[in-house]
């Protein structure tokens, strides 16, 4: 089942992992990290984990359509 932005907005979670974003976009995690760096997407670091705020990701998707 393909996820849409509306599906993401409905979720209770405030943060997404790079893996979840990669699956949503159909790209590799490495590509997600390149997007984070290239487009200055805000992230939260917890130890080695990189979490992307759901709102920041949705704004990125809408901005780059």
MOPAC internal coordinates of N, CA, C and O (Angstrom, degrees):
PM7 1SCF
backbone

  N    0.0000 0     0.00 0     0.00 0    0    0    0
  C    1.4473 1     0.00 0     0.00 0    1    0    0
  C    1.5288 1   109.11 1     0.00 0    2    1    0
  O    1.2310 1   120.83 1   -52.15 1    3    2    1
  N    1.3054 1   116.02 1   127.85 1    3    2    1
  C    1.4557 1   120.47 1  -179.22 1    5    3    2
  C    1.5240 1   109.77 1   -84.48 1    6    5    3
  O    1.2310 1   121.13 1   -47.21 1    7    6    5
  N    1.3217 1   115.44 1   132.79 1    7    6    5
  C    1.4649 1   120.29 1   179.18 1    9    7    6
  C    1.5211 1   109.87 1   -84.92 1   10    9    7
  O    1.2310 1   121.50 1   -29.37 1   11   10    9
  N    1.3137 1   114.73 1   150.63 1   11   10    9
  C    1.4584 1   120.98 1   176.10 1   13   11   10
  C    1.5213 1   108.50 1  -118.51 1   14   13   11
  O    1.2310 1   120.77 1   -10.30 1   15   14   13
  N    1.3079 1   116.13 1   169.70 1   15   14   13
  C    1.4661 1   120.21 1   177.16 1   17   15   14
  C    1.5203 1   109.79 1   -59.85 1   18   17   15
  O    1.2310 1   120.62 1   143.31 1   19   18   17
  N    1.3268 1   116.41 1   -36.69 1   19   18   17
  C    1.4671 1   120.08 1   179.03 1   21   19   18
  C    1.5257 1   110.86 1   -61.75 1   22   21   19
  O    1.2310 1   120.52 1   140.88 1   23   22   21
  N    1.3428 1   116.62 1   -39.12 1   23   22   21
  C    1.4692 1   120.40 1   177.36 1   25   23   22
  C    1.5267 1   110.43 1   -62.08 1   26   25   23
  O    1.2310 1   120.33 1   138.26 1   27   26   25
  N    1.3261 1   116.97 1   -41.74 1   27   26   25
  C    1.4661 1   120.74 1   179.11 1   29   27   26
  C    1.5207 1   111.28 1   -64.32 1   30   29   27
  O    1.2310 1   120.68 1   139.07 1   31   30   29
  N    1.3215 1   116.31 1   -40.93 1   31   30   29
  C    1.4603 1   120.01 1  -178.65 1   33   31   30
  C    1.5234 1   111.60 1   -65.02 1   34   33   31
  O    1.2310 1   120.13 1   152.38 1   35   34   33
  N    1.3198 1   117.36 1   -27.62 1   35   34   33
  C    1.4669 1   121.44 1  -178.14 1   37   35   34
  C    1.5278 1   112.86 1   -78.46 1   38   37   35
  O    1.2310 1   119.91 1   160.34 1   39   38   37
  N    1.3249 1   117.78 1   -19.66 1   39   38   37
  C    1.4624 1   119.56 1  -177.07 1   41   39   38
  C    1.5209 1   111.01 1   -69.98 1   42   41   39
  O    1.2310 1   121.02 1   -30.82 1   43   42   41
  N    1.3235 1   115.65 1   149.18 1   43   42   41
  C    1.4624 1   122.07 1  -179.70 1   45   43   42
  C    1.5297 1   112.41 1   -76.76 1   46   45   43
  O    1.2310 1   120.79 1   156.94 1   47   46   45
  N    1.3242 1   116.09 1   -23.06 1   47   46   45
  C    1.4592 1   120.31 1  -174.18 1   49   47   46
  C    1.5157 1   111.66 1   -70.29 1   50   49   47
  O    1.2310 1   120.97 1   -38.99 1   51   50   49
  N    1.3212 1   115.75 1   141.01 1   51   50   49
  C    1.4672 1   121.22 1   179.86 1   53   51   50
  C    1.5234 1   112.36 1   -91.41 1   54   53   51
  O    1.2310 1   120.42 1   160.12 1   55   54   53
  N    1.3351 1   116.80 1   -19.88 1   55   54   53
  C    1.4609 1   121.02 1  -176.20 1   57   55   54
  C    1.5190 1   110.66 1  -126.63 1   58   57   55
  O    1.2310 1   121.01 1   -28.95 1   59   58   57
  N    1.3349 1   115.67 1   151.05 1   59   58   57
  C    1.4566 1   123.06 1   177.25 1   61   59   58
  C    1.5235 1   108.49 1  -124.02 1   62   61   59
  O    1.2310 1   120.96 1   -28.09 1   63   62   61
  N    1.3212 1   115.76 1   151.91 1   63   62   61
  C    1.4602 1   120.09 1   176.00 1   65   63   62
  C    1.5272 1   109.16 1   -89.88 1   66   65   63
  O    1.2310 1   121.10 1   -16.19 1   67   66   65
  N    1.3114 1   115.50 1   163.81 1   67   66   65
  C    1.4667 1   120.35 1   177.21 1   69   67   66
  C    1.5247 1   109.86 1   -61.64 1   70   69   67
  O    1.2310 1   120.04 1   144.22 1   71   70   69
  N    1.3092 1   117.54 1   -35.78 1   71   70   69
  C    1.4688 1   121.39 1   178.98 1   73   71   70
  C    1.5299 1   110.68 1   -62.96 1   74   73   71
  O    1.2310 1   120.27 1   135.57 1   75   74   73
  N    1.3305 1   117.08 1   -44.43 1   75   74   73
  C    1.4647 1   120.69 1   179.61 1   77   75   74
  C    1.5282 1   110.85 1   -62.92 1   78   77   75
  O    1.2310 1   120.73 1   138.19 1   79   78   77
  N    1.3175 1   116.20 1   -41.81 1   79   78   77
  C    1.4623 1   120.13 1   179.39 1   81   79   78
  C    1.5263 1   110.43 1   -67.12 1   82   81   79
  O    1.2310 1   120.32 1   139.51 1   83   82   81
  N    1.3246 1   116.99 1   -40.49 1   83   82   81
  C    1.4632 1   120.89 1   177.99 1   85   83   82
  C    1.5254 1   110.57 1   -59.86 1   86   85   83
  O    1.2310 1   120.28 1   136.01 1   87   86   85
  N    1.3298 1   117.07 1   -43.99 1   87   86   85
  C    1.4612 1   120.80 1   178.45 1   89   87   86
  C    1.5250 1   110.59 1   -63.91 1   90   89   87
  O    1.2310 1   120.22 1   137.72 1   91   90   89
  N    1.3155 1   117.19 1   -42.28 1   91   90   89
  C    1.4616 1   121.85 1  -179.96 1   93   91   90
  C    1.5284 1   111.12 1   -61.37 1   94   93   91
  O    1.2310 1   120.81 1   136.74 1   95   94   93
  N    1.3376 1   116.06 1   -43.26 1   95   94   93
  C    1.4634 1   121.03 1  -175.26 1   97   95   94
  C    1.5254 1   113.33 1   -87.85 1   98   97   95
  O    1.2310 1   120.18 1   164.82 1   99   98   97
  N    1.3283 1   117.26 1   -15.18 1   99   98   97
  C    1.4588 1   120.34 1  -177.40 1  101   99   98
  C    1.5162 1   112.65 1    74.11 1  102  101   99
  O    1.2310 1   121.01 1  -144.64 1  103  102  101
  N    1.3300 1   115.67 1    35.36 1  103  102  101
  C    1.4683 1   121.82 1   178.93 1  105  103  102
  C    1.5291 1   108.67 1  -128.66 1  106  105  103
  O    1.2310 1   120.71 1    -4.48 1  107  106  105
  N    1.3237 1   116.25 1   175.52 1  107  106  105
  C    1.4625 1   120.37 1   178.13 1  109  107  106
  C    1.5294 1   110.48 1   -82.27 1  110  109  107
  O    1.2310 1   121.10 1   -16.60 1  111  110  109
  N    1.3323 1   115.49 1   163.40 1  111  110  109
  C    1.4715 1   119.37 1   175.60 1  113  111  110
  C    1.5250 1   110.46 1   -62.91 1  114  113  111
  O    1.2310 1   120.73 1   144.01 1  115  114  113
  N    1.3203 1   116.20 1   -35.99 1  115  114  113
  C    1.4673 1   120.30 1   178.48 1  117  115  114
  C    1.5325 1   110.14 1   -58.73 1  118  117  115
  O    1.2310 1   120.50 1   138.89 1  119  118  117
  N    1.3187 1   116.66 1   -41.11 1  119  118  117
  C    1.4665 1   120.99 1   177.96 1  121  119  118
  C    1.5199 1   110.70 1   -64.81 1  122  121  119
  O    1.2310 1   120.28 1   140.70 1  123  122  121
  N    1.3280 1   117.07 1   -39.30 1  123  122  121
  C    1.4677 1   120.59 1   177.76 1  125  123  122
  C    1.5250 1   109.56 1   -59.76 1  126  125  123
  O    1.2310 1   120.16 1   135.34 1  127  126  125
  N    1.3243 1   117.30 1   -44.66 1  127  126  125
  C    1.4656 1   120.11 1   179.36 1  129  127  126
  C    1.5330 1   111.54 1   -64.25 1  130  129  127
  O    1.2310 1   120.26 1   145.31 1  131  130  129
  N    1.3405 1   117.10 1   -34.69 1  131  130  129
  C    1.4705 1   120.14 1   175.63 1  133  131  130
  C    1.5255 1   110.30 1   -64.59 1  134  133  131
  O    1.2310 1   120.38 1   137.50 1  135  134  133
  N    1.3333 1   116.89 1   -42.50 1  135  134  133
  C    1.4704 1   120.81 1   177.65 1  137  135  134
  C    1.5267 1   110.54 1   -61.56 1  138  137  135
  O    1.2310 1   120.70 1   137.18 1  139  138  137
  N    1.3206 1   116.27 1   -42.82 1  139  138  137
  C    1.4706 1   120.35 1   179.89 1  141  139  138
  C    1.5272 1   109.87 1   -57.32 1  142  141  139
  O    1.2310 1   121.13 1   134.40 1  143  142  141
  N    1.3269 1   115.44 1   -45.60 1  143  142  141
  C    1.4644 1   119.80 1  -178.66 1  145  143  142
  C    1.5344 1   111.69 1   -71.89 1  146  145  143
  O    1.2310 1   120.18 1   133.96 1  147  146  145
  N    1.3157 1   117.25 1   -46.04 1  147  146  145
  C    1.4666 1   121.59 1  -175.86 1  149  147  146
  C    1.5203 1   113.40 1   -67.02 1  150  149  147
  O    1.2310 1   120.73 1   140.93 1  151  150  149
  N    1.3320 1   116.21 1   -39.07 1  151  150  149
  C    1.4593 1   120.48 1  -174.96 1  153  151  150
  C    1.5247 1   112.88 1  -102.87 1  154  153  151
  O    1.2310 1   120.59 1  -169.80 1  155  154  153
  N    1.3349 1   116.48 1    10.20 1  155  154  153
  C    1.4654 1   121.79 1   179.02 1  157  155  154
  C    1.5271 1   112.63 1    50.40 1  158  157  155
  O    1.2310 1   121.06 1  -131.26 1  159  158  157
  N    1.3240 1   115.57 1    48.74 1  159  158  157
  C    1.4620 1   120.48 1   177.88 1  161  159  158
  C    1.5194 1   107.67 1   -76.80 1  162  161  159
  O    1.2310 1   120.79 1   -50.06 1  163  162  161
  N    1.3181 1   116.09 1   129.94 1  163  162  161
  C    1.4701 1   121.34 1  -178.45 1  165  163  162
  C    1.5314 1   109.37 1   -67.17 1  166  165  163
  O    1.2310 1   120.74 1   -42.63 1  167  166  165
  N    1.3242 1   116.18 1   137.37 1  167  166  165
  C    1.4636 1   122.25 1   177.23 1  169  167  166
  C    1.5210 1   109.77 1  -132.17 1  170  169  167
  O    1.2310 1   121.31 1   -18.28 1  171  170  169
  N    1.3046 1   115.10 1   161.72 1  171  170  169
  C    1.4661 1   122.67 1   172.62 1  173  171  170
  C    1.5227 1   106.41 1  -117.80 1  174  173  171
  O    1.2310 1   120.51 1   -48.78 1  175  174  173
  N    1.3096 1   116.63 1   131.22 1  175  174  173
  C    1.4642 1   120.64 1   178.88 1  177  175  174
  C    1.5194 1   109.35 1  -106.11 1  178  177  175
  O    1.2310 1   121.71 1   -51.02 1  179  178  177
  N    1.3256 1   114.33 1   128.98 1  179  178  177
  C    1.4614 1   121.41 1   175.01 1  181  179  178
  C    1.5198 1   105.22 1  -124.98 1  182  181  179
  O    1.2310 1   121.30 1   -79.24 1  183  182  181
  N    1.3184 1   115.12 1   100.76 1  183  182  181
  C    1.4572 1   118.91 1  -172.57 1  185  183  182
  C    1.5209 1   108.02 1    64.41 1  186  185  183
  O    1.2310 1   120.63 1    54.71 1  187  186  185
  N    1.3312 1   116.40 1  -125.29 1  187  186  185
  C    1.4586 1   121.00 1   177.90 1  189  187  186
  C    1.5265 1   112.32 1   -90.51 1  190  189  187
  O    1.2310 1   120.25 1   170.16 1  191  190  189
  N    1.3175 1   117.12 1    -9.84 1  191  190  189
  C    1.4704 1   120.58 1  -178.41 1  193  191  190
  C    1.5209 1   110.86 1   -76.09 1  194  193  191
  O    1.2310 1   121.64 1   -41.37 1  195  194  193
  N    1.3041 1   114.47 1   138.63 1  195  194  193
  C    1.4610 1   121.50 1   175.67 1  197  195  194
  C    1.5214 1   106.92 1  -112.46 1  198  197  195
  O    1.2310 1   120.86 1   -61.28 1  199  198  197
  N    1.3189 1   115.96 1   118.72 1  199  198  197
  C    1.4590 1   121.06 1   179.16 1  201  199  198
  C    1.5226 1   108.68 1  -114.00 1  202  201  199
  O    1.2310 1   121.48 1   -43.69 1  203  202  201
  N    1.3173 1   114.77 1   136.31 1  203  202  201
  C    1.4523 1   120.45 1  -178.20 1  205  203  202
  C    1.5258 1   108.09 1  -106.21 1  206  205  203
  O    1.2310 1   120.00 1   -55.46 1  207  206  205
  N    1.3277 1   117.61 1   124.54 1  207  206  205
  C    1.4606 1   119.23 1   177.07 1  209  207  206
  C    1.5325 1   109.94 1   -58.82 1  210  209  207
  O    1.2310 1   121.05 1   -46.81 1  211  210  209
  N    1.3201 1   115.60 1   133.19 1  211  210  209
  C    1.4615 1   120.62 1  -178.46 1  213  211  210
  C    1.5278 1   110.82 1   -54.49 1  214  213  211
  O    1.2310 1   120.36 1   136.90 1  215  214  213
  N    1.3185 1   116.92 1   -43.10 1  215  214  213
  C    1.4730 1   121.07 1  -179.32 1  217  215  214
  C    1.5329 1   111.01 1   -60.89 1  218  217  215
  O    1.2310 1   119.91 1   137.60 1  219  218  217
  N    1.3346 1   117.79 1   -42.40 1  219  218  217
  C    1.4677 1   121.35 1  -179.82 1  221  219  218
  C    1.5243 1   110.63 1   -64.25 1  222  221  219
  O    1.2310 1   120.40 1   141.46 1  223  222  221
  N    1.3261 1   116.85 1   -38.54 1  223  222  221
  C    1.4617 1   120.50 1   179.36 1  225  223  222
  C    1.5276 1   111.03 1   -67.83 1  226  225  223
  O    1.2310 1   120.29 1   135.62 1  227  226  225
  N    1.3206 1   117.05 1   -44.38 1  227  226  225
  C    1.4676 1   120.47 1   179.59 1  229  227  226
  C    1.5279 1   110.06 1   -62.28 1  230  229  227
  O    1.2310 1   120.24 1   138.21 1  231  230  229
  N    1.3290 1   117.14 1   -41.79 1  231  230  229
  C    1.4677 1   120.60 1   177.80 1  233  231  230
  C    1.5269 1   110.81 1   -62.19 1  234  233  231
  O    1.2310 1   120.36 1   140.41 1  235  234  233
  N    1.3353 1   116.91 1   -39.59 1  235  234  233
  C    1.4629 1   121.39 1   177.55 1  237  235  234
  C    1.5284 1   110.45 1   -61.68 1  238  237  235
  O    1.2310 1   120.38 1   133.20 1  239  238  237
  N    1.3222 1   116.88 1   -46.80 1  239  238  237
  C    1.4675 1   121.20 1  -179.48 1  241  239  238
  C    1.5278 1   110.28 1   -60.87 1  242  241  239
  O    1.2310 1   120.31 1   133.09 1  243  242  241
  N    1.3080 1   117.00 1   -46.91 1  243  242  241
  C    1.4670 1   120.56 1  -178.60 1  245  243  242
  C    1.5318 1   111.94 1   -65.52 1  246  245  243
  O    1.2310 1   120.80 1   145.32 1  247  246  245
  N    1.3261 1   116.07 1   -34.68 1  247  246  245
  C    1.4627 1   121.54 1  -178.71 1  249  247  246
  C    1.5293 1   111.86 1   -72.37 1  250  249  247
  O    1.2310 1   120.17 1   148.83 1  251  250  249
  N    1.3304 1   117.28 1   -31.17 1  251  250  249
  C    1.4668 1   120.82 1  -173.67 1  253  251  250
  C    1.5188 1   113.45 1  -102.81 1  254  253  251
  O    1.2310 1   119.64 1  -171.67 1  255  254  253
  N    1.2922 1   118.29 1     8.33 1  255  254  253
  C    1.4795 1   120.49 1   179.52 1  257  255  254
  C    1.4908 1   111.67 1   -61.36 1  258  257  255
  O    1.2310 1   120.10 1   180.00 1  259  258  257

